[in-house]
Amino acid sequence: MKTSQAWIEYCKSLSPAIVETCARTAVAAGGASLARALNQALPDWNFRHALARGGWYRLGGIVDDSGARISDNLEAWVEAALDACDGDIHQLIDAHAGENLHATRLVGQTHYLTAAVGDGCDDFLQLEIEDLQEVRGHRLFANEPATLEELVDPRGGGDPPLPLGLPCYKLRRIQHIGAFLERMLAQKPEPAPIHRMIADWRQSSAGAASSYANHWVIATREHLDRYHQPVFRAQPIATLAGDPPEFAAPPGTSGLPLQEALNRFDRAVGYPLAWYFHMLTTKAVPHWVAQATVEDALAGFAYLPQRDVDVIRHWLHQPYAV
């Protein structure tokens, strides 16, 4: 059993092969093709494409009308240019009047891929690979900006984005999820909601039926606070295609009608007790359902396994949301 630090070092050792695979894999072939290429490069593992999340962008650099690169870092260039003008943004605008300089953005999506290490719910490797394309955006200084934000990232209007080259894959992160969650506990021993969710999965019929990584990935964040102490964040994301199904039961439902609504939701998502985990995360199921299922169990209407009733009762006594 590797320690957290050993997993960090091991994941670093895999990075060169992943970077090389990203460089030679065409984005147009899709996520499944990326997984196959990674499994050829890393035959000891069996990565599966779990989820792609898009709709985001990062600030890029600066190009001129001909596409020539002026800077790879828009923010650094603007800060240096503003310093040269003694912090006077109007002087900066005048200094570059008539120049056709364009800001660029990196637009794309994040692909999550997972590979099981062992039988534990959190015992898996998770890859985050970005699918990036640089596009030419707004013309600098054309909107007479009054603030730095208006200069580097104005909202609304502007020219339509112009692609600058083909999209490409770029490794963002590889980690062992269990090791990350262990580091969270070492920093703050009180279990976070994600720890409780993992424990509930392990103890419930969901864990007996399917692996956690078959249905969830975990978006992680790590930064230093003002005291230079590490702060960890972990947010589960359902890999369900599209939105979760609508929960088809009004408040006050109990007994057989509630059982049927729970079963319909679970079948649509693909594993038992799915309604409970989506109640905690996507809010697709209202909280009154947990109380109603326990009341049914206490009344002798036992449509849930006892271990699931125990998990739900514990949540009612100590509720949490992820």
Secondary structure, DSSP 8 states (H G I E B T S, - for coil): ---HHHHHHHHHHHHHHHHHHHHHS-GGG-HHHHHHHHHHH-TT---EEEEEEEEEEEEEEEEETT--EEES-HHHHHHHHHHHTTT-HHHHHHHTTT--EEEEEEEEEEEEEEEE-SSSTT-EEEEEEEEEEEEEEEETTTT--SSHHHHHS--S-S---EE-S--EEEEEEEEEHHHHHHHHHHH--S--HHHHHHHHHHHSHHHHHS-GGGTEEEEEEEEE-TTS-EEEEEEEEE--SSS-------TT--HHHHHHHHHHHHHHHTSTTHHHHHHHTT--S-THHHHHHHHHHHTT---S-HHHHHHHHHHHHS----
